Amino acid sequence: MNTILNMKDIVKTYRMGDEEQRVLNEINFNVEQGEFVTILGPSGSGKSTLMNIIGCLDVPTSGNYDLNGNDVAHMDEETLSEVRNREIGFIFQQFQLLPRLSALDNVELPLIYAGVSEKERKQRAKAMLEKVGLGTKLKNKPNQLSGGQQQRVAIARALITQPTILLADEPTGALDQKTGVQIMELFQELHAEGKTIVMITHDEKIARHGSRIVKILDGTLTEYRQEDEQHG
């Protein structure tokens, strides 16, 4: 299999006055192409910091991070931004849609930054909204959509650039349980199509939708297989 994300001995520390606080503790973590990995951990476990490094929003204090052939751990901000836009499709808990734009316009946005022509942008955004079941809601603004529909728009926007990895941060956190299950079914469909997904969550039920679960606690990762629990 093709390893597209490889972290080795990743450490992240922050200075708090005179003290140094270690948030990530020698993280070793790989993701193969086509995997659906969930990172499960409580609040304060270091999962947000890890997500920021995976998503090229931050760099580690030490260690190596290779993302699809890019040595990201030692990049400057500008290069990091280019890699982030090319390789990562972000899906957030609060959707992060622009309220004045229609669903179609929200989904097109990353293609504007990528310099794609207007005609192609519209075609691709429309096709992507149809893919997530919102073909009849192209002109609707976020406040005219339910929470689940807004998250589908956000997923379409994340997919539009055909990123290497979909990175989802608590994607069902703002949704009721039933809608959350529907969104997870959509993730499983995307995974079945071969998309690589890394999802961060504190919810064990949601984590089980992934093909592999990794637990984070106090900045340390442990591999955790669902079968282990069933046999234990």
N, C-alpha and C positions, 0 to 999 in steps of 0.2 A: 504493500500500500504506500501511498504518497503522503509523507508527513508534511503538513503545510504550516503547522505551528509548533515550534520547539523552544521551550524555555529551560534554561539550565542554571541552577543555583541563583535564582532571582531573589535579591534582597532589596527591600525598600525601607529606608529610615527617614524620619523627620526630626528636625531639631525643635525641641520645645524649651525655649530659654537655654539653660546650660545643659539640659539633658537631651539625650538622643533616644528617640522611640523607634523601635524596630516593628514595622507593621507587617512586612512579609519576610518570612524566614526561610531562605534557601529553597525556593519553590522550583520543583522540576515537574514539567507538565508538557505533554504532547497531544496534538490533535491530528488525526489522520483525515485525509480528504473523504468527505461523505459521512463523517461521524456526526452524531447529535449528542454532545456532552453537556451535562448540567453540573454547575458548581453550586453546591448546597452549603449554606452556612448562616448562622444567626447574625443579627446586627452587631457590628463591631468586630467581626471575625477577620476582616481584611479583604472581604470579597469585592468591595467597591474599588479598593486600591488595585487589586488584581485585574479587575475589569478595565480600569483606566489604562493599565499597562498593555493588556491584550489589545485594547482598542486604539493604541498609539496616541492616547490623550496625555500620557505621562511616560517617563522613562525610569527604569530601575536605578537604584543607587549602585548596585553591582550585579554581575551575572550577564548571561547572554540570552538574547531573544531573536530567533530567526522566524520571520513571517513570510512564507511563500518565496524564500530565497533572498529576502531583505534583512540585513542585520540592523534591526530597529533599535536595539538598546543604546546605540551610540550616535544616533542621528540628531541633527539640529532641528529646530522647530519647523522650519519651512519644508524640509525633506520629509519629516514625520507627517506633516499635514498632507503632502502628496500621496504618501503610502496609505494613510488613513482613508482618504477619499477613494482611492483605487481598490483597496483590499477589504474594507470593512463596511458592512451595512448595519447601521445601529437601529435598535428598536428599544424604546424607553418605556418606563412605567406610565409616564404622563403624556405619552404620544408625541409631544413637541411639534404639533402642527401649527402652521401660521393661521390665525383665526380669520383673517380677511381674504384668504385664498380658498378657491374651490378645492375639492378633492383632487381633481385633475392637475390643477396648478401646484398643489403641495407635492404631488408625486413627481412632477416634472423638474422640480427645483434642482436636484443633484445634476441633472443633465444640462441645465443652464450653465452651472459651474464647469461642467466638463466640455462646454463648447459645442454641444450637439445642436443641429439646425432645428428650427421651430416645428417644422412639419414632422420630422422624425421623433422629436420629443413628445408631441401630442399622440402620435401613433403608439409609441412604446408605453406611455403613461396609461392610455386607454386600455391597451392589452393587459397591462399589469393589474389595473383595477378590476377588469373582467376576471382575471385569474383568481383574485381574492374574493370574488362574489359581489363586487360593487359596480358592475357595468351600468346600472341604472342610476347611480348616484354621482356621476362625474361632476355635475355643476353644484352639488351641495357643499356648503361651507361646514366646518367642523361643528358649529353649534346646531346644525340641522341633522346631525348624525348621532347615533347612540355611541356609548363608550366602546362597545365591541366593533362598531363600524369604523370609529376613529382609529382604533388599533389596527384594523385591516388596511386603512389608508397608510398608516405608518409602516406596516409590513411591505406594502406595495412600493413605497418610497425607498425602503431599505434594499429591495430587490432590483430596483430599476437600473442600477449601474453594474449589475451582475458581479457583485463582490465575491471575493474568495470565501469570506466567512460572514455569516449573519451573527451578530452579537446582540443578544437580547437581555436587558436588565430588568428583572421582575416584570415580564411583559403582561402578566395577568393581575398585577398588584392593585390596579385601580378598577378592576372589573368584578362583577358579581360571579358567584361560583359557576353558574350555568354558562355564562358568556366566556368565562375563563377556559372552561373545558372545550368550547368551540374553537377558541383561538389556539389551544394546544393541538387540537385535531388538524388545524391548518398547518401548524409547525410540523406535525408528523407527515402530512402530505408532501410538504417541501423537502423533508428529509428523505422520503421515499423516492423523490425525483433526483436525489443525489446531492442536495444542498448540504453544505457543512454548517452546523449550528452550534454555537456555544451560548448557553443560557445560564444566567445567574439568578438564584432564587433562595428564599429562606424557607420555602414551603415544600415539605417532603413529597406530598401528593403530586405537586406540579413537577418536581424533579424526576419522578418516576416515568414521565413521558419520554425522557431521553434514553438513548441506547447505553449510556455509561454515566455513572454518577461519581463525582469527585467531591469529597467533603473538605471544607476549610474551617479551621478553628484556631484562633490565636495566631493567625498568619502562617499556619502550617497546613499543607495539603495531604490528605490521605485518600488513596483509591478505595472506593466502596462499591461493591457489586451487589445488585439487588438479590442475586441468588444466595449470597452469604447469609443474608438475614432470614431467608426462607428456610435454609437448612439449619440455622443456628437455633 
